[in-house]
């Protein structure tokens, strides 16, 4: 499961400016969104949705 989370993080680093839906997450990881979301929360102590929002905002701010 850590490999799936690494894939999400790497994808976000390169595609933060794009819309990232549950379907994209499933395509990236090969896992159901509900499963990866629960595992992400356990491992990272933040929801996947919160992480995506925060990371995207951080990357946008860094661009300025």
C-alpha positions in Angstrom: 0.0 0.0 0.0 2.9 2.4 0.6 3.8 2.0 -3.0 0.3 3.3 -4.0 0.7 6.3 -1.7 4.1 7.0 -3.2 2.5 7.0 -6.6 -0.1 9.5 -5.5 2.5 11.8 -4.0 4.6 11.6 -7.1 1.7 12.3 -9.3 0.6 15.3 -7.3 4.1 16.8 -7.4 4.0 16.8 -11.2 0.3 17.4 -11.8 -0.9 19.6 -9.0 -2.3 22.1 -11.5 -4.7 19.5 -12.9 -8.0 18.3 -11.6 -7.4 15.2 -9.4 -10.5 13.1 -9.0 -11.1 9.7 -7.3 -11.0 8.2 -10.8 -7.5 9.5 -11.4 -6.3 8.2 -8.0 -7.8 4.8 -8.9 -6.0 4.8 -12.3 -2.7 5.8 -10.7 -2.8 3.2 -7.9 -4.8 0.4 -9.4 -6.8 0.4 -6.1 -10.3 1.4 -5.2 -10.5 5.0 -4.0 -12.2 4.0 -0.7 -9.5 1.5 0.1 -6.6 3.8 -0.7 -8.2 6.7 1.1 -8.6 4.7 4.3 -5.0 3.5 4.1 -3.7 7.0 3.3 -5.4 8.3 6.5 -3.9 5.6 8.6 -0.4 6.0 7.3 -0.3 9.8 6.8 -2.7 10.9 9.6 -4.5 13.2 7.1 -7.3 12.4 4.7 -6.3 12.0 1.1 -8.7 14.8 0.1 -7.1 17.2 2.7 -3.6 16.3 1.5 -4.5 16.9 -2.2 -6.0 20.4 -1.3 -3.0 21.3 0.9 -0.4 20.1 -1.4 -1.9 21.8 -4.4 -2.2 25.1 -2.6 1.4 24.8 -1.4 2.7 24.2 -4.9 0.7 27.1 -6.3 2.1 29.4 -3.6 5.6 28.2 -4.3 5.2 29.2 -7.9 4.7 32.8 -7.0 
